Amino acid sequence: PVIFTTAYDQYALQAFKVNSVDYLLKPIDEADLITALAKLRTRLPAAAPAFDPALLAQLMQQMQQTAPAAVPYKTQFVVRVGEHLKVVPVDQIAYFFSLEKATFLQTIEGRKFVVDYTMDQLETLLDPRRFFRLNRAYLAQQSAIQDIIHYTTSRLQTVLKPLAPDTQVLVSREKVNVFKSWLDR
């Protein structure tokens, strides 16, 4: 709330358009100032209620009870092998990669399977403590990163095991620092 004080009466209308409490012209009359301050006090919010730790604890408990359960990360993927379905546990996955508009799952044993997810979807389905999106085409589990080589001053090359279809799997320039932090946790 604002009480405007000025020597110019032409701005009074504008002052009331912005919900001012009052508009006092100079020289200010003491009675007008007392009236304006009384108006101001009626517009001020009432004092806040006293802090109640028991009420806060009760509210927090209610929030925890009604909070939705965290969605767990995937623990396995179902893939097609001819006419059969095979379950591949996440522990057996070395990395995912995209090639010619398809996304593949590469196992630590060297087998690859097509999956029905995009790389962006996989990034949200997998535990980020275990998997890192190296670039647009590769999402690797930390244990699959066999070597890291300085490629240029601002890029890194990773060597994945089993060997990736692209022998040079580069960490995108924007992700190098995040990648280093991910490795060094």
N, C-alpha and C positions, 0 to 999 in steps of 0.2 A: 504493500500500500504506500502511496506517495501523496504528500501534501505539496502542491506547487506553490511557489512564492515568486512573484515577478512584478515588475512595474507596468507590464503591458497586458491590458485586458483582452486583446484580440485573440489570445491563445487559449482562453478559458474553455471554449467549445471543444477544442482538440484534447485538452487535458481530461475532460469528462468522458470523451470517447475511449480513452485508455483506462477507464475506471479509477480515476484518481479519487482520493478521499475528499479533498477540498482544493480550492484555488484562491489564494490570498494575494491581494494587491498591496504593493508597498506604497506608503508606509503601513506596516501591519498593525491593525487594531488589536489590542490585548484581548478583548472579548471574542473577536473572530478566531484568534489563535486558540483560546480555551475551548471554543466550540469545535474547531477542527480536530484538536487533540482528543476530545471526547468521542467524536466520530471514529477516529483512528482506533481507539481502544475497543470500540464495539466490533470492529472488523478483524482485530487480531484473534488468532485461534486460541481456544481455551488451553489452559495448561495441560500438558501431557499427563496421563495417569502414571502413578508411581510404578517403578519397575518391579515385576513379580517373577522371581526366578522359578518358582514352582509352575507358574502358567507357561513360561518359556519351555521348560522341560516337557510339559504335557504336550505342547504344540509340536515340538521336535519329535516326540515319540509317535504322534499321530501321522506326521509327515513320513516317517520311516516306514510305518505300517502300510500307508497308501501309495508309497513310491513304487513305480513299476520295477519288476525285477530286471536286472541287467541281462541283456541278450548275450549268451555265451558265444565265443568264437567257434567256428566249425572245427570238429575233431576228425572228420572224415569226409571223403567225396565219393560219390557213386559214379562210376564211369562205365561206358559200354565197351565190351570186347566181343565183337561179332554179334551174336544173338544173346550173349550173356551180360550180366551186370556184375561188376567187381567193386568192392569197397576198398578204397585206398585211405588208410589212416594218415593224418597230417604229418605224423612223425616220419613217414616213409617218403614224404615229398621233398625234393631238393629245391625245386623252383617251378614257377609258371612262366610261360612265354607266349607271345602272340606272333603268329606267322601267317601271312596271307589271309587276313580276316578271320582266323580261327585262334582259339586259345587252347594251349596245351598244358598238361600237368606232366612234369618230369620227375620220376621217382629216383631215389638214391641208388637203386639197382640198375638204372639206365633205361627203364621203359618209359614210353610217353603215351599219353592218352588225351583225347579231346575232351574238354569240359564245356559245359553250357553256361559259362559265366564270362563277363568281360573282365578286363584287368581292373577297371574301376570297382566293379562289384567285389572281386576277390580281395581287393585292398581293404574293404570294409568287413569282410567275412573272416579274415585271418588276424591272429593276434599280432599286433604291431611290435611286440617285444621279440617275436621270433622271425617275422617276415618283413622285408624292406623292399619298397618299390624303387629299383635302381634307375629305371628310365621308363619310357612309354611301353616298352615291350617285355620287360623282365621284372619279376617279383620273386625274390630269392629268400630262402631260409638262411639264417646266419651260418649254420653248419655246412652249407653247400658252397660257401665262398672260400675257395682254396687259396687264392692269392689276390693281392691288391697292388697295382702298379701305378705310379705317377705317369699319366699319359701326356698331359700338358701341364702348364702351371696352374690351371684351374679345373682340371678334370682327372678322374681316376678310372682305371681299367680294372675290371674284376675278372678273375678266372674262376669259373664255376665247375664243380664236380657233381655229376658227370659232365663232361665237356658240353657246352651249349652249342646249338646250331650256329650262332654267331660267335666266333671265337673271341671277338673283341666286344665284351659287354661293358659299355661305359656307364659310369654313374653320371646322370645329367648334371650339368654345371650348377643349376640352382639347388641341387640336393647334396652336393659334396659335403658341406659343413654339417648338415643334419645327419648324413650317413656316418661321418666320423664320430659324431656324438652318440649315435645309435650303437656303434661298435664299442665305444668306450664307456659304457654304462656299468 
